[in-house]
């Protein structure tokens, strides 16, 4: 083989190696990009999973309540209960006990109220629902305790005690009232026991106002019969210099109401002084009385018996409308 033939053969083999190298390089490049494509898809999957996890986390953060009810010993039982503001789940325990202490600083104003009536559920055995409130009102301060009424279910037992300590120039407004029960369920004064105690002391533990009301189911006469058709009992206490105007207004208003309710026309009496049977007195739908207490008549207590809850609400709204400037809003409106 001559030198030229050797050179041609060498060049041919060289071209074959270059072609083979290009094919191998192309194949490697294809595999590389295929693997790279797969790798590029992984962050998308991770991102999607992360987004779903983030959504679940946000849902858990936004969750305001959860209740789990399971069958235990043949009864439906709440095994898990969670809630946070503004939601509140209530699982009655047939005998709750609440104790609260308030301290109102000098020259401060505080309003304690409720969102709806306080419902006392049926009691089991000797269990009794209890509520205790103790408050100290500073000098030149005002505390207004203005809840909606207590409503006791059939067979319920409820005891409430409120103790207030005031300075000589403190102001205090208390509304304490109860309805006969759940009328729509046919319950009227059908509870077992209701007792409410309100004590007010001056600094130094000097008694200023002591009051208790006890309603208990009797063995002889039913409580409903003793109430003579009245469905609401209420007591309003007004004490202190900031409530002086309201005290005067309430006393005047009660005097006018009862003058109309108990007014007997002179024509109702015959010449012998006996009342005419055609003009018999009817039972008033709303009865109220006022009396003062404390040194120099510093306080006024109003007692009310009414046929309807709405009539008491209207009375309270009318009497307290002037308190808007002191409390920031008109009570019971």
C-alpha positions in Angstrom: 0.0 0.0 0.0 1.4 3.3 -1.0 1.7 6.4 1.2 -1.3 8.0 -0.4 -3.5 5.0 0.3 -2.4 4.9 3.9 -3.3 8.6 4.3 -6.8 8.1 2.8 -7.5 5.2 5.1 -6.3 7.1 8.1 -8.6 10.1 7.2 -11.5 7.7 6.7 -11.1 6.2 10.1 -10.7 9.7 11.6 -14.1 10.8 10.1 -15.7 7.6 11.5 -14.5 8.4 15.0 -15.7 12.0 14.7 -19.2 10.8 13.5 -19.3 8.3 16.4 -18.3 10.9 18.9 -21.0 13.3 17.6 -23.7 10.6 18.0 -22.5 9.8 21.5 -22.4 13.5 22.4 -25.9 14.0 21.0 -27.2 11.0 23.0 -25.6 12.3 26.2 -27.1 15.7 25.6 -30.6 14.2 25.1 -30.3 12.2 28.3 -29.0 15.3 30.1 -31.9 17.5 29.0 -34.4 14.7 29.7 -33.1 14.4 33.3 -33.0 18.2 33.6 -36.6 18.4 32.5 -37.5 16.0 35.2 -35.6 18.0 37.8 -37.3 21.2 36.7 -40.7 19.6 37.3 -39.9 18.7 41.0 -40.1 22.3 42.3 -43.5 22.7 40.7 -44.7 19.6 42.7 -43.1 21.0 45.9 -44.7 24.4 45.3 -48.1 22.9 44.8 -47.8 20.8 47.9 -46.5 23.8 49.8 -49.5 25.9 48.7 -52.0 23.3 49.8 -50.3 23.0 53.1 -50.3 26.8 53.5 -54.0 26.9 52.7 -54.7 24.2 55.4 -52.6 26.2 57.9 -54.5 29.4 57.1 -57.8 27.5 57.4 -56.8 26.2 60.9 -55.7 29.7 61.9 -59.1 31.1 60.7 -61.1 28.3 62.5 -63.0 29.8 65.4 -64.7 26.7 66.6 -64.8 22.9 66.6 -67.1 20.4 68.4 -66.7 16.6 68.4 -69.6 14.5 69.6 -69.1 10.7 70.2 -71.2 7.9 71.6 -69.8 7.0 75.1 -71.6 4.6 77.4 -74.7 4.8 75.3 -74.9 8.6 75.4 -74.0 11.4 73.0 -71.0 13.1 74.6 -69.0 16.1 73.7 -65.4 14.8 73.6 -63.8 17.9 72.2 -64.9 21.5 72.3 -62.8 24.5 71.0 -63.9 28.1 70.4 -62.3 31.5 70.3 -63.6 35.0 70.1 -66.1 36.0 68.9 -67.6 32.5 69.0 -68.4 30.8 72.3 -69.8 27.2 72.7 -71.6 26.5 75.9 -71.8 22.9 77.2 -74.1 23.1 80.2 -72.8 21.2 83.3 -76.0 21.3 85.3 -74.5 23.2 88.1 -72.1 25.9 86.9 -70.4 28.2 89.4 -69.1 31.6 88.4 -67.1 34.1 90.5 -65.9 37.5 89.4 -64.1 40.4 91.0 -64.1 44.0 89.7 -62.0 46.9 90.8 -63.1 50.3 89.4 -60.4 52.9 89.8 -61.0 56.5 91.0 -62.8 58.7 88.4 -63.4 55.7 86.1 -66.6 54.5 84.4 -67.5 50.9 83.8 -70.5 49.1 82.3 -71.1 45.4 82.9 -73.9 44.0 80.7 -74.9 40.8 78.9 -75.7 39.9 75.3 -79.0 38.2 76.2 -80.9 36.8 79.1 -79.0 34.6 81.6 -80.4 31.1 81.1 -80.3 28.7 84.0 -80.7 25.1 82.8 -82.5 22.3 84.6 -80.7 21.1 87.7 -79.9 17.4 88.5 -80.2 16.2 92.0 -78.8 18.7 94.5 -76.8 20.7 92.0 -77.3 24.5 92.0 -76.0 27.0 89.5 -74.2 29.9 91.3 -72.9 33.3 90.4 -70.8 35.6 92.7 -69.8 39.1 91.9 -67.7 41.3 94.1 -66.9 44.9 93.1 -65.0 47.8 94.6 -65.9 51.2 93.2 -63.3 54.0 93.7 -63.8 57.7 94.5 -65.8 59.7 92.0 -66.2 56.5 89.9 -69.3 55.0 88.3 -70.2 51.3 87.9 -73.3 50.2 86.0 -74.4 46.6 86.3 -77.2 46.4 83.7 -77.8 42.8 82.5 -80.7 41.3 80.7 -83.0 39.2 83.0 -82.4 35.8 84.4 -84.6 33.1 83.0 -84.8 29.8 84.9 -85.8 26.6 83.2 -88.1 24.1 84.7 -86.6 22.5 87.9 -83.6 24.9 87.8 -81.9 26.0 91.0 -80.0 29.3 91.0 -78.2 31.4 93.6 -76.7 34.8 93.0 -74.8 37.1 95.4 -73.4 40.5 94.5 -71.4 42.5 97.0 -70.3 46.1 96.3 -67.9 48.3 98.3 -68.2 52.1 97.5 -66.7 55.4 98.6 -68.8 58.2 99.8 -68.8 59.8 96.4 -69.0 56.6 94.3 -72.0 56.1 91.9 -73.6 52.7 91.4 -76.4 51.5 89.1 -77.7 47.9 89.6 -80.5 46.2 87.7 -81.4 42.8 89.0 -84.4 41.0 87.5 -86.0 37.6 86.7 -88.6 36.4 84.3 -91.1 33.5 85.0 -89.4 31.2 82.5 -89.9 29.9 79.0 -93.4 30.8 78.1 -93.3 29.2 74.7 -92.6 25.9 76.4 -95.4 26.4 78.9 -93.0 27.1 81.8 -94.1 29.8 84.3 -92.4 30.0 87.6 -91.7 26.3 87.4 -88.1 26.4 88.8 -87.1 24.9 92.1 -85.2 27.8 93.6 -84.1 31.3 92.9 -82.2 33.5 95.4 -80.6 36.8 94.7 -78.7 38.8 97.3 -77.3 42.4 96.8 -75.2 44.0 99.5 -73.6 47.5 99.4 -71.0 48.5 101.9 -69.3 51.8 102.5 -65.5 51.8 103.0 -64.8 50.4 106.4 -67.3 47.6 105.9 -70.2 49.8 107.0 -73.6 48.3 105.6 -75.4 50.7 103.3 -78.0 48.5 101.6 -78.8 44.8 102.3 -81.4 43.0 100.2 -82.3 39.4 99.3 -85.1 37.9 97.3 -86.0 34.2 97.6 -88.4 32.3 95.3 -88.8 28.7 96.2 -91.3 26.0 95.0 -93.6 25.3 97.9 -95.3 22.2 99.0 -98.7 23.7 99.4 -99.1 26.7 97.0 -97.5 26.7 93.6 -95.2 29.6 92.9 -97.2 30.5 89.7 -100.3 30.9 91.8 -98.6 33.1 94.3 -97.4 35.4 91.6 -101.0 36.2 90.6 -100.2 36.4 86.9 -97.1 38.6 87.1 -94.3 37.3 84.9 -91.4 39.6 85.8 -89.8 40.8 89.0 -87.2 43.6 88.9 -85.1 45.7 91.2 -83.2 48.9 90.3 -80.7 50.5 92.6 -79.5 54.1 92.0 -76.7 55.4 94.2 -74.4 58.4 94.2 -74.0 62.0 92.9 -73.7 61.1 89.2 -77.1 59.4 89.2 -78.9 62.1 91.2 -80.8 63.4 88.2 -81.9 59.9 87.2 -83.0 59.3 90.8 -85.3 62.3 90.8 -86.7 61.5 87.4 -87.4 57.8 88.3 -89.2 58.8 91.5 -91.4 61.3 89.7 -92.2 58.9 86.9 -93.1 56.1 89.2 -95.4 58.4 91.2 -97.2 59.4 88.0 -97.5 55.8 86.8 -99.0 54.5 90.0 -101.3 57.5 90.4 -102.9 56.5 87.1 -102.9 52.8 87.8 -104.5 53.1 91.2 -106.7 56.1 90.6 -110.4 55.5 91.6 -112.9 58.0 90.1 -115.1 59.6 92.8 -118.2 58.5 90.8 -117.2 54.9 91.6 -118.5 55.4 95.1 -122.2 55.5 96.1 -123.6 57.8 98.8 -122.9 55.2 101.4 -119.2 55.3 100.6 -119.1 51.8 99.1 -117.6 51.3 95.6 -119.9 50.7 92.7 -119.7 47.1 91.4 -119.7 48.5 87.9 -116.4 50.2 88.5 -114.3 47.4 90.1 -110.5 47.9 90.2 -108.6 45.9 87.6 -105.2 44.4 88.3 -102.4 46.7 87.0 -100.2 45.3 84.3 -97.2 47.2 85.7 -96.6 47.9 89.4 -93.6 49.9 90.7 -92.6 51.5 94.0 -89.7 53.7 95.1 -87.9 54.2 98.4 -84.8 56.0 99.5 -82.0 54.5 101.6 -78.7 55.6 103.1 -77.6 58.8 104.9 -79.5 61.8 103.6 -81.4 59.5 101.1 -78.2 59.0 99.0 -79.7 56.0 97.2 -83.0 55.0 95.6 -84.4 51.5 95.1 -87.2 50.8 92.6 -89.1 47.5 92.8 -91.2 46.3 89.8 -93.7 43.6 89.1 -95.0 43.3 85.5 -97.0 41.1 83.3 -94.6 41.3 80.4 -90.8 41.5 79.9 -91.3 44.1 77.2 -92.9 46.6 79.6 -89.9 46.4 81.9 -87.5 46.9 79.0 -89.5 50.0 78.0 -89.5 51.4 81.5 -85.7 50.9 81.8 -85.1 52.5 78.4 -87.1 55.5 79.3 -85.5 56.0 82.7 -81.9 55.6 81.5 -82.0 57.5 78.3 -80.1 60.5 79.9 -77.2 58.2 80.8 -75.9 58.1 77.3 -73.5 60.9 78.0 -72.1 59.0 81.0 -72.0 55.5 79.6 -71.4 56.1 75.9 -74.8 54.6 74.9 -78.3 54.4 76.2 -78.9 51.2 78.2 -81.3 48.6 76.8 -81.7 50.4 73.5 
